[in-house]
Amino acid sequence: MTEAHLLQVWINQTPYQLTAPATLADAVARVGIQPPFAAAVNLNFVPKTRYAQHALSDGDHIELIAPITGG
């Protein structure tokens, strides 16, 4: 049996480990954030329609940003 390869990524400045290969959709599921929110990987916006196709690399920085209501 082979050992699973783990990626270390940063999600909102907190370290997480994901099993490789991993996508942005995997990272979102790991955190459990609920919509609405926007996502960026290494400061690059990723459209929601691309989460499942956006492959992550070891050391990626992911920001999941929820809108703030009010004034």
Contacts in CASP RR format, 6 or more apart in sequence:
PFRMAT RR
TARGET T0000
AUTHOR 0000-0000-0000
METHOD contacts of the structure
MODEL  1
MTEAHLLQVWINQTPYQLTAPATLADAVARVGIQPPFAAAVNLNFVPKTR
YAQHALSDGDHIELIAPITGG
4 19 0 8 1.000
4 20 0 8 1.000
5 19 0 8 1.000
5 20 0 8 1.000
6 17 0 8 1.000
6 18 0 8 1.000
6 19 0 8 1.000
6 20 0 8 1.000
7 17 0 8 1.000
7 18 0 8 1.000
7 19 0 8 1.000
7 20 0 8 1.000
7 22 0 8 1.000
7 56 0 8 1.000
7 57 0 8 1.000
7 58 0 8 1.000
7 59 0 8 1.000
7 60 0 8 1.000
8 15 0 8 1.000
8 16 0 8 1.000
8 17 0 8 1.000
8 58 0 8 1.000
8 59 0 8 1.000
9 15 0 8 1.000
9 16 0 8 1.000
9 17 0 8 1.000
9 18 0 8 1.000
9 22 0 8 1.000
9 27 0 8 1.000
9 56 0 8 1.000
9 58 0 8 1.000
9 59 0 8 1.000
9 60 0 8 1.000
9 61 0 8 1.000
9 62 0 8 1.000
10 16 0 8 1.000
10 59 0 8 1.000
10 60 0 8 1.000
10 61 0 8 1.000
10 62 0 8 1.000
11 27 0 8 1.000
11 30 0 8 1.000
11 31 0 8 1.000
11 62 0 8 1.000
11 63 0 8 1.000
11 64 0 8 1.000
12 31 0 8 1.000
12 62 0 8 1.000
12 63 0 8 1.000
12 64 0 8 1.000
16 27 0 8 1.000
16 30 0 8 1.000
16 31 0 8 1.000
18 26 0 8 1.000
18 27 0 8 1.000
18 30 0 8 1.000
18 56 0 8 1.000
20 58 0 8 1.000
21 55 0 8 1.000
22 55 0 8 1.000
22 56 0 8 1.000
23 51 0 8 1.000
23 52 0 8 1.000
23 53 0 8 1.000
23 54 0 8 1.000
23 55 0 8 1.000
23 56 0 8 1.000
24 39 0 8 1.000
24 41 0 8 1.000
24 46 0 8 1.000
24 50 0 8 1.000
24 51 0 8 1.000
24 52 0 8 1.000
24 54 0 8 1.000
24 56 0 8 1.000
24 62 0 8 1.000
25 51 0 8 1.000
25 52 0 8 1.000
25 54 0 8 1.000
26 56 0 8 1.000
27 56 0 8 1.000
27 62 0 8 1.000
28 39 0 8 1.000
28 51 0 8 1.000
28 64 0 8 1.000
31 64 0 8 1.000
33 64 0 8 1.000
33 66 0 8 1.000
36 66 0 8 1.000
36 67 0 8 1.000
37 64 0 8 1.000
37 65 0 8 1.000
37 66 0 8 1.000
37 67 0 8 1.000
38 45 0 8 1.000
38 64 0 8 1.000
38 65 0 8 1.000
39 45 0 8 1.000
39 46 0 8 1.000
39 48 0 8 1.000
39 51 0 8 1.000
39 62 0 8 1.000
39 63 0 8 1.000
39 64 0 8 1.000
39 65 0 8 1.000
40 46 0 8 1.000
40 62 0 8 1.000
40 63 0 8 1.000
40 65 0 8 1.000
41 54 0 8 1.000
41 56 0 8 1.000
41 60 0 8 1.000
41 61 0 8 1.000
41 62 0 8 1.000
42 60 0 8 1.000
42 61 0 8 1.000
43 61 0 8 1.000
43 63 0 8 1.000
46 54 0 8 1.000
56 62 0 8 1.000
END
